[in-house]
Amino acid sequence: MPVGRPMETIDARFVRADVATLFGIVRDVEHWPAHLAHYRFVRFRERASDGGGLVEMSANRPFGVVHWPTWWLSEMTVDADRPAVRFRHVGGVTTGMDVEWAFAPRDGGTQVNLLHAWDGPPWPLIGLFAATQVIGPVFVHGIAERTLAGLAAVAEAAGSRPSTRRDEARA
């Protein structure tokens, strides 16, 4: 991940679920709208063998009762060995943004860090200001913190359910 860019947001959380559970939920992006009320849709345009591919995403950034729709297109890669899920925005206002979900086992759960790094849009005079003062802190962070909290809740609920014979047969 390229770091040290003008706009960086980091959302971090300790999740009371194991890495495999949380990583599985995060990499299953097509199901995010079922878990996250602020996501409008997620769909693959192309699939890659690692579970990633070219993915189109749209989420709302709520401002009280008003919901501002956002849209972006990303190249998604999945690194099961590390584990990490990465996105490189290739369409939309945030083209050029790099995103990484990184997971580290901790006693009793997983530390997850969600990093967004970007140089900003190529808009003369206002691009850097827009990225660092509005798009990053208001939109990116506003959506990312909701996404991280929502997927963490799903992982914690999945980790707390008692296993059934069907679950054990799948393992």
TAJO-V42537 format. One record per residue. N is the residue number from 1. PHI is phi in degrees with one decimal (NA if undefined). Layout:
n | phi
N | PHI
N | PHI
//
This chain:
n | phi
1 | NA
2 | -73.4
3 | -115.2
4 | 80.5
5 | -91.3
6 | -56.4
7 | -113.4
8 | -135.3
9 | -123.9
10 | -127.9
11 | -113.6
12 | -132.4
13 | -160.6
14 | -91.8
15 | -118.1
16 | -82.2
17 | -155.5
18 | -74.0
19 | -57.1
20 | -59.9
21 | -64.5
22 | -65.3
23 | -58.2
24 | -61.3
25 | -70.0
26 | -66.6
27 | -71.3
28 | -87.4
29 | -60.4
30 | -62.3
31 | -94.1
32 | -54.8
33 | -61.4
34 | -70.9
35 | -99.2
36 | -123.8
37 | -63.0
38 | -81.9
39 | -87.2
40 | -83.7
41 | -164.3
42 | -143.5
43 | -146.3
44 | -82.9
45 | -91.8
46 | -143.4
47 | -114.0
48 | -110.4
49 | -66.7
50 | -83.0
51 | 100.6
52 | -96.2
53 | 140.8
54 | -90.7
55 | -124.2
56 | -101.1
57 | -133.0
58 | -146.8
59 | -140.2
60 | -96.9
61 | -104.7
62 | -73.2
63 | -128.7
64 | 66.9
65 | -86.2
66 | -91.9
67 | -116.2
68 | -91.2
69 | -76.0
70 | -123.9
71 | -149.2
72 | -156.7
73 | -121.2
74 | -132.5
75 | -91.6
76 | -102.5
77 | -126.0
78 | -122.6
79 | -113.2
80 | -70.5
81 | -73.6
82 | -73.8
83 | -85.0
84 | -159.3
85 | -123.4
86 | -123.6
87 | -131.1
88 | -121.3
89 | -68.3
90 | -119.8
91 | -153.8
92 | 102.4
93 | -57.7
94 | -93.3
95 | -51.4
96 | 96.4
97 | -74.0
98 | -109.0
99 | -130.8
100 | -138.7
101 | -100.3
102 | -119.9
103 | -125.6
104 | -135.1
105 | -65.8
106 | -136.0
107 | -57.8
108 | 86.2
109 | 165.7
110 | -137.2
111 | -92.6
112 | -118.4
113 | -120.2
114 | -116.0
115 | -109.0
116 | -118.7
117 | -131.2
118 | -159.2
119 | -88.9
120 | 95.4
121 | -75.3
122 | -82.1
123 | -98.0
124 | -57.2
125 | 68.5
126 | -109.0
127 | -57.0
128 | -65.5
129 | -59.9
130 | -59.7
131 | -66.0
132 | -85.4
133 | -107.6
134 | -124.8
135 | -62.5
136 | -64.8
137 | -73.0
138 | -90.9
139 | -89.2
140 | -61.3
141 | -62.5
142 | -59.7
143 | -80.2
144 | -61.7
145 | -65.4
146 | -68.1
147 | -64.2
148 | -61.5
149 | -62.3
150 | -66.6
151 | -70.6
152 | -62.6
153 | -63.1
154 | -63.2
155 | -64.6
156 | -65.8
157 | -66.6
158 | -66.5
159 | -73.4
160 | -94.5
161 | -73.5
162 | -68.0
163 | -72.3
164 | -116.9
165 | -60.8
166 | -62.1
167 | -60.7
168 | -66.4
169 | -67.0
170 | -73.4
171 | -73.1
//
